[in-house]
Amino acid sequence: MSRPRTARSLLAAACALAALLAPALPAAAATAASSGGSARPQATIAQGVLRGRNDDGSGAQEFLGVPYAAPPVGDARLRAPQQPRRWTGVREAVRQAPACLQFSPFGLRDPQAFSEDCLYLDVYRPRTARAGARLPVIVWMHGGAYSQGTGTQFGGRTMADLTGTVVVSINYRLGQLGYLGLPELAGENAQRSGSFGLMDQMAALRWTRENIAAFGGNPGNVTVSGQSAGSGSVCALLAAPSAAGLFHRAVLQSGPCTLLRPPDRAQAESQARAFAMAAGCTDPAAPAACLRAASGAALVEAARTVPTPGPASGDGLLPVDPATAIGSGHWNKVPVLIGSTRSEARLFVALTQPHLTQEQYTAQVLAGYGAAGPEVLARYPVSAYGSPYLALSALTTDSTFACQTAWTAQLFAAQVPTYFYEFDDPNSPTLAGAQVPGLDESNAHSAELAYLHDFTMGDRPLTAEQVALATRMKRYWGAFARYGVPAAAGQTAWPATGAGAAATVLTLDPAATRTGTSFGSDHQCAFWRTQPPRPV
C-alpha cells in the first residue's frame, strides 16, 4: 500500500478544476459593448487609450483584456516578458482575453479559448472612480498548480464597488511555458532564471505601478493576493529581491509558504531536461531552439509525464526558497493576511479516493506513517468522523494545509502584523462538477473563492446568509488593502495573531464570525509538529 498522497500531488490533481471558465474572446478582437445608456469609461495609460464598459449588474466599471506584456510567442516563447506594444486610437477593453495554454485541463468545463498570446489582465473599479483618486489596489494571482487556470474567472466588480478598491486579475504563463529550469534558457535573461510565470507576475505588478493611477488606483498602496498556487506565487514574490517595492500588503489563501516549497535549481534542471526529452528535444546542444519550435500540443503532451514544479529557487530571481527567506528575516516585509478553509483536503480526497473503505484507510495510514501509524489512527479513527473519507480528509487537512498555515503565520507574526483566518461554512458550495454524490465537500479547498470574487464556478448560488458572510469577508479584505489592518466598521474585531502556538484566528462562519485560540488544538498541530516533513 502506498503512502497517502502528498500535498503537491493532491494539489496538482484537484487544482486542475480551477481552469474552469466560460469561453472568452481575444482582447484584440473585442468590439464595443452596450453600456446601458451611460457614458463608457476611458483611461489613458502608457500604451494608449482604453475604453471599458459599465457593468449593468453592479456599480462598477471594467476594462477587460488589457495587455501588460508583449505576446510571448514565436522567438519570444520561453523568454522574459517584454513591454507591451503601444497602439494608436482607442482600444476597446470589453472582452476578456483567452486563458494561457492549459497544461492539465480537467475536462469539466475547460477553457474553450486559450492561447500562448495570453499576458493580459482585467481591471475593475467603482463607477465613481476617476484618475488620481488614489484608491487601494488589489492584484489577484489565480491558482491551478502552476499548470492551468486563468484570472478571467475571478471577477472583481462586487469587491471594487463594495470596498472602494481597484481590483486587477491577471493571467500568467503556465506549465513548462511558465516554469522550465534549463540553464540554456536561464542564461538568456538577466535573472538567470527559467521561472517565466513568476517574471510575468512581476511584470503585471510593474504595469500596475506605472498605470493604475489612470484608473483611480494608488500605486503606493498595492495588495498582492492569491489562492493555492497563487498563494505560492505570493510567497515567491515576498522572497524575490526584484519584487521589492512592487506591493505593500500580501494575502495568502490556502497556500502556506512552509508547505509549497519550490524545487532547488538542480532539481528544476533535472525535471526540465526530462521534460525536453519527453517533448522530443533530444539534442542536448540545442534544447532551447527545439522547444521554441515545438507545437503547443506537443509541450502539453510531454507535461503529462513530467508535470511542472512551479518556480524554482537558487537563481537570480528567487535566490532562496520563500519559507527559508521568511524565517531568516530576509524578505519583502509587508503586513500579511493568511488563512485556510476548515476542511481543505475534502476536495482532494473526493477527487482521488471517494469510495475509500475502512480497511484501505487503515492500511494506507500504517504504510504511509510507519512507526507513527498506530498513533495517527488513534487520533483519526473512522468512528470519530463517520466515514473513511472524512477521517482521511481531516488527517490530510491537519497534517498539510491547516498546521502549515499556522506555522507560516507564526513566521510572519514574529516580524510583521499578521491576520489569521479560517473559513468555516458547513454548507458552502464546492466547485461546479466536482461534487461526488453522497460526500460532504463543504469547506474544501477553494470553498472561499465564491465569497470573495464574482466567481462563476460554484456548484450552486450562495444563499442570503452566505451572501451576508461574503459581504463581511469582502469588507475585511478591502479594509486590509486600504489600511493594512482588516478593521471593518460594525464587524467583529480581528486582532493580529501572535508568534506563539496559541494563534488568534478569526473564524469566518455564516452564523457567527468570531475569534479564538483553539486552531492549533482543533487541528492537532502539536502532534504534527513532531512528525518528520513529508515530500510535497
ChimeraX attribute file (.defattr): number of C-alpha atoms within 10 A of each C-alpha:
attribute: neighborCount
match mode: 1-to-1
recipient: residues
	/A:1	10
	/A:2	10
	/A:3	13
	/A:4	16
	/A:5	17
	/A:6	14
	/A:7	21
	/A:8	18
	/A:9	15
	/A:10	19
	/A:11	23
	/A:12	22
	/A:13	18
	/A:14	23
	/A:15	26
	/A:16	24
	/A:17	27
	/A:18	23
	/A:19	29
	/A:20	25
	/A:21	23
	/A:22	14
	/A:23	16
	/A:24	17
	/A:25	17
	/A:26	18
	/A:27	22
	/A:28	15
	/A:29	13
	/A:30	17
	/A:31	12
	/A:32	14
	/A:33	14
	/A:34	13
	/A:35	15
	/A:36	11
	/A:37	8
	/A:38	10
	/A:39	9
	/A:40	16
	/A:41	19
	/A:42	22
	/A:43	19
	/A:44	15
	/A:45	16
	/A:46	13
	/A:47	16
	/A:48	14
	/A:49	18
	/A:50	20
	/A:51	18
	/A:52	26
	/A:53	26
	/A:54	25
	/A:55	16
	/A:56	13
	/A:57	8
	/A:58	14
	/A:59	16
	/A:60	24
	/A:61	28
	/A:62	30
	/A:63	25
	/A:64	26
	/A:65	30
	/A:66	24
	/A:67	26
	/A:68	28
	/A:69	21
	/A:70	17
	/A:71	20
	/A:72	19
	/A:73	14
	/A:74	11
	/A:75	10
	/A:76	13
	/A:77	20
	/A:78	25
	/A:79	21
	/A:80	25
	/A:81	24
	/A:82	14
	/A:83	13
	/A:84	17
	/A:85	13
	/A:86	12
	/A:87	12
	/A:88	8
	/A:89	8
	/A:90	13
	/A:91	20
	/A:92	23
	/A:93	29
	/A:94	25
	/A:95	25
	/A:96	24
	/A:97	32
	/A:98	26
	/A:99	34
	/A:100	27
	/A:101	28
	/A:102	27
	/A:103	28
	/A:104	27
	/A:105	21
	/A:106	17
	/A:107	12
	/A:108	14
	/A:109	17
	/A:110	22
	/A:111	22
	/A:112	14
	/A:113	16
	/A:114	19
	/A:115	17
	/A:116	20
	/A:117	21
	/A:118	27
	/A:119	28
	/A:120	28
	/A:121	26
	/A:122	28
	/A:123	27
	/A:124	29
	/A:125	30
	/A:126	26
	/A:127	19
	/A:128	12
	/A:129	22
	/A:130	18
	/A:131	16
	/A:132	13
	/A:133	14
	/A:134	20
	/A:135	29
	/A:136	25
	/A:137	33
	/A:138	31
	/A:139	25
	/A:140	27
	/A:141	26
	/A:142	28
	/A:143	29
	/A:144	27
	/A:145	29
	/A:146	31
	/A:147	30
	/A:148	29
	/A:149	31
	/A:150	30
	/A:151	25
	/A:152	29
	/A:153	21
	/A:154	23
	/A:155	22
	/A:156	27
	/A:157	25
	/A:158	23
	/A:159	28
	/A:160	31
	/A:161	21
	/A:162	16
	/A:163	21
	/A:164	23
	/A:165	28
	/A:166	32
	/A:167	28
	/A:168	28
	/A:169	25
	/A:170	27
	/A:171	28
	/A:172	30
	/A:173	31
	/A:174	28
	/A:175	25
	/A:176	28
	/A:177	28
	/A:178	27
	/A:179	26
	/A:180	29
	/A:181	31
	/A:182	24
	/A:183	17
	/A:184	16
	/A:185	19
	/A:186	21
	/A:187	12
	/A:188	14
	/A:189	13
	/A:190	10
	/A:191	17
	/A:192	20
	/A:193	31
	/A:194	34
	/A:195	31
	/A:196	27
	/A:197	26
	/A:198	27
	/A:199	25
	/A:200	22
	/A:201	26
	/A:202	21
	/A:203	22
	/A:204	26
	/A:205	24
	/A:206	18
	/A:207	20
	/A:208	24
	/A:209	20
	/A:210	13
	/A:211	20
	/A:212	26
	/A:213	23
	/A:214	20
	/A:215	27
	/A:216	23
	/A:217	28
	/A:218	23
	/A:219	23
	/A:220	16
	/A:221	20
	/A:222	27
	/A:223	27
	/A:224	27
	/A:225	25
	/A:226	23
	/A:227	27
	/A:228	26
	/A:229	27
	/A:230	24
	/A:231	27
	/A:232	30
	/A:233	29
	/A:234	28
	/A:235	28
	/A:236	28
	/A:237	26
	/A:238	27
	/A:239	27
	/A:240	24
	/A:241	17
	/A:242	16
	/A:243	21
	/A:244	15
	/A:245	15
	/A:246	23
	/A:247	26
	/A:248	20
	/A:249	24
	/A:250	27
	/A:251	26
	/A:252	27
	/A:253	28
	/A:254	26
	/A:255	30
	/A:256	30
	/A:257	27
	/A:258	25
	/A:259	22
	/A:260	27
	/A:261	23
	/A:262	24
	/A:263	18
	/A:264	18
	/A:265	21
	/A:266	14
	/A:267	14
	/A:268	26
	/A:269	18
	/A:270	13
	/A:271	19
	/A:272	23
	/A:273	20
	/A:274	17
	/A:275	24
	/A:276	24
	/A:277	15
	/A:278	18
	/A:279	22
	/A:280	15
	/A:281	20
	/A:282	14
	/A:283	11
	/A:284	11
	/A:285	10
	/A:286	11
	/A:287	20
	/A:288	18
	/A:289	14
	/A:290	16
	/A:291	20
	/A:292	18
	/A:293	13
	/A:294	13
	/A:295	12
	/A:296	17
	/A:297	13
	/A:298	13
	/A:299	22
	/A:300	22
	/A:301	15
	/A:302	20
	/A:303	21
	/A:304	13
	/A:305	11
	/A:306	20
	/A:307	21
	/A:308	25
	/A:309	23
	/A:310	29
	/A:311	29
	/A:312	28
	/A:313	26
	/A:314	17
	/A:315	17
	/A:316	16
	/A:317	25
	/A:318	28
	/A:319	18
	/A:320	22
	/A:321	23
	/A:322	27
	/A:323	23
	/A:324	16
	/A:325	19
	/A:326	22
	/A:327	16
	/A:328	10
	/A:329	14
	/A:330	15
	/A:331	22
	/A:332	22
	/A:333	20
	/A:334	19
	/A:335	22
	/A:336	25
	/A:337	26
	/A:338	25
	/A:339	26
	/A:340	31
	/A:341	25
	/A:342	28
	/A:343	27
	/A:344	26
	/A:345	31
	/A:346	26
	/A:347	30
	/A:348	25
	/A:349	23
	/A:350	23
	/A:351	16
	/A:352	14
	/A:353	13
	/A:354	18
	/A:355	14
	/A:356	16
	/A:357	14
	/A:358	16
	/A:359	9
	/A:360	13
	/A:361	21
	/A:362	19
	/A:363	15
	/A:364	18
	/A:365	23
	/A:366	21
	/A:367	16
	/A:368	17
	/A:369	18
	/A:370	11
	/A:371	10
	/A:372	13
	/A:373	17
	/A:374	14
	/A:375	14
	/A:376	18
	/A:377	18
	/A:378	10
	/A:379	14
	/A:380	19
	/A:381	20
	/A:382	19
	/A:383	10
	/A:384	12
	/A:385	14
	/A:386	10
	/A:387	18
	/A:388	24
	/A:389	23
	/A:390	25
	/A:391	22
	/A:392	26
	/A:393	23
	/A:394	21
	/A:395	21
	/A:396	22
	/A:397	25
	/A:398	24
	/A:399	21
	/A:400	25
	/A:401	28
	/A:402	29
	/A:403	27
	/A:404	24
	/A:405	26
	/A:406	28
	/A:407	23
	/A:408	21
	/A:409	27
	/A:410	21
	/A:411	23
	/A:412	26
	/A:413	21
	/A:414	15
	/A:415	16
	/A:416	14
	/A:417	18
	/A:418	26
	/A:419	27
	/A:420	26
	/A:421	24
	/A:422	24
	/A:423	24
	/A:424	22
	/A:425	22
	/A:426	15
	/A:427	15
	/A:428	25
	/A:429	25
	/A:430	24
	/A:431	23
	/A:432	16
	/A:433	14
	/A:434	16
	/A:435	17
	/A:436	13
	/A:437	9
	/A:438	7
	/A:439	15
	/A:440	18
	/A:441	28
	/A:442	22
	/A:443	25
	/A:444	29
	/A:445	29
	/A:446	25
	/A:447	25
	/A:448	26
	/A:449	20
	/A:450	24
	/A:451	21
	/A:452	20
	/A:453	18
	/A:454	15
	/A:455	15
	/A:456	19
	/A:457	23
	/A:458	20
	/A:459	15
	/A:460	13
	/A:461	13
	/A:462	17
	/A:463	12
	/A:464	10
	/A:465	12
	/A:466	20
	/A:467	15
	/A:468	15
	/A:469	22
	/A:470	22
	/A:471	18
	/A:472	22
	/A:473	22
	/A:474	21
	/A:475	22
	/A:476	23
	/A:477	24
	/A:478	27
	/A:479	20
	/A:480	23
	/A:481	28
	/A:482	23
	/A:483	13
	/A:484	22
	/A:485	22
	/A:486	22
	/A:487	19
	/A:488	18
	/A:489	11
	/A:490	7
	/A:491	14
	/A:492	15
	/A:493	15
	/A:494	21
	/A:495	17
	/A:496	20
	/A:497	22
	/A:498	22
	/A:499	19
	/A:500	14
	/A:501	16
	/A:502	16
	/A:503	22
	/A:504	23
	/A:505	25
	/A:506	24
	/A:507	22
	/A:508	22
	/A:509	16
	/A:510	20
	/A:511	12
	/A:512	10
	/A:513	18
	/A:514	15
	/A:515	18
	/A:516	11
	/A:517	14
	/A:518	14
	/A:519	22
	/A:520	20
	/A:521	13
	/A:522	12
	/A:523	20
	/A:524	17
	/A:525	21
	/A:526	12
	/A:527	16
	/A:528	17
	/A:529	13
	/A:530	8
	/A:531	12
	/A:532	8
	/A:533	11
	/A:534	12
	/A:535	12
	/A:536	15
